[in-house]
Amino acid sequence: MDRPGPHPAARAACPSRPAAATVRAAVALSAPLAVGLALHHPEYGALASLGGLFGVLAATAPARRTRLRTITACLLLGAAGAAVGGLVDGRGWTALGVLTALALLSGMISSLGRTASLAGLMLLLNAVLAAGVPPSTAPWWLPPLLIAGGGLLVLVLCTPNRLPGDPSRRAGTGVPAPTGRSRPSGPIGRTEAAGDGPVRRCRAFLTSPAPWGYGLRLALCVGLAEALVLLMPYERAYWVPVTVVFVLKPDLGSVASRALLRAAGTAAGLLAAVAVFAAVPRGWWEVPVLMLLGALLPVLSRRGYGFQTAAITPVILLLSDLGNLEGAELVGQLMWDSLIGCAIALVVGHALWPGARRTARNTAAAGVGFVRPAGEPIG
């Protein structure tokens, strides 16, 4: 579970810096693609830029230490998800079963706190994308490494000048740096020292209905979306489960309002993508376009979920289309797929699911640790 947030004075020492986030996003999205183009492998650069996008989405915490921890967790689980998705790509109903099981795991992980929630999202999202995007000639293990490399670039860009364990006092706050985790005194402290505390928490987590409730709800919706993908007569229907994953994100507020905002944001983003595909030649001109979209991403994300969706949509479409050159022909299909995903999340994951509206309250009451982000929309 996530630890309690830092002291208010300590938080003030690490304020969110919009200018730094803007530069970081612009570099993380455009630089990997530029390297791929220079090496005559733009599709590899696009995968690394996609990892950079996921790293940027994870790098929103005001405190640097929390930001680094979140990016690292998302980087590792995202690469694992891409590996699993690549291994089951093209395997039909076997892929459906694996991705459904992974959705259950991702949903349960998401109940452990904000960092775990983002990492669980990246695990499932990368698996769905890797299993759904038309395959390339690259071996299955290369896309996970490239996606992880893009996330690693964001991690490097977020690395503070002062090491997290620096014993000096935090500048301007008068709050001394922590020297380590304090152990409670007495018999309880000795019990936890022997390992009974983590075992007890793990048992409480596995026997609590809340993680299973959200995990099963997400698994059911992802399984239904993947079944529709198999039945659809065209490729690239992965946008249906991708939409389900984003709309059912457990700690971003109402599912109904998020579905409406995602539909509106996707429509706006697809219109922007049409303009990009119509006006920008393929190749090096896409690098400054990604730089501009990356710079806009943190700015629009602070305005709300719909604005963030509008910024992310053309980025994912541009990066996933580099190796296929289908361009604006995908726009109508992706809009339709997005509406189908929103409908699945609204009907199956919300309206028809028993007690879906009480999930967050029940989880908090059980002490499992559902944590709502502090006003930072993700995904």
Protein Blocks (a to p, Z undefined) as FASTA:
>chain_A
ZZddddfklmmmmcccfklmmmmmmmmmmmmmmmmmmnopaklmmmmmmmmmmmmmmmmb
fblklmmmmmmmmmmmmmmmmmmmmmmgonljmmmmmmmmmmmmmmmmmmnojklmmmmm
mmmmmmmmmmmmccdfbdfklmmmmmmmmmmmmmmmmpcfbdfklmbdcehklpacdfbd
cddedjklmmmmnopmmmmmmmmmmmpmklmmmmmmmmmmmmmmmmmmmmpcbehilmmm
mmmmmmmomkgojfklmmmmmmmmmmmmmmmmmmmmmmmcghjklmmmmmmmmmmmmmmm
mnojklmmmmmmmmmmmmmmmmnonmjmlmmmmmmmmmmmmmmmmmmmmmmpghklmmmm
mmmmnonopacdehiaeZZ
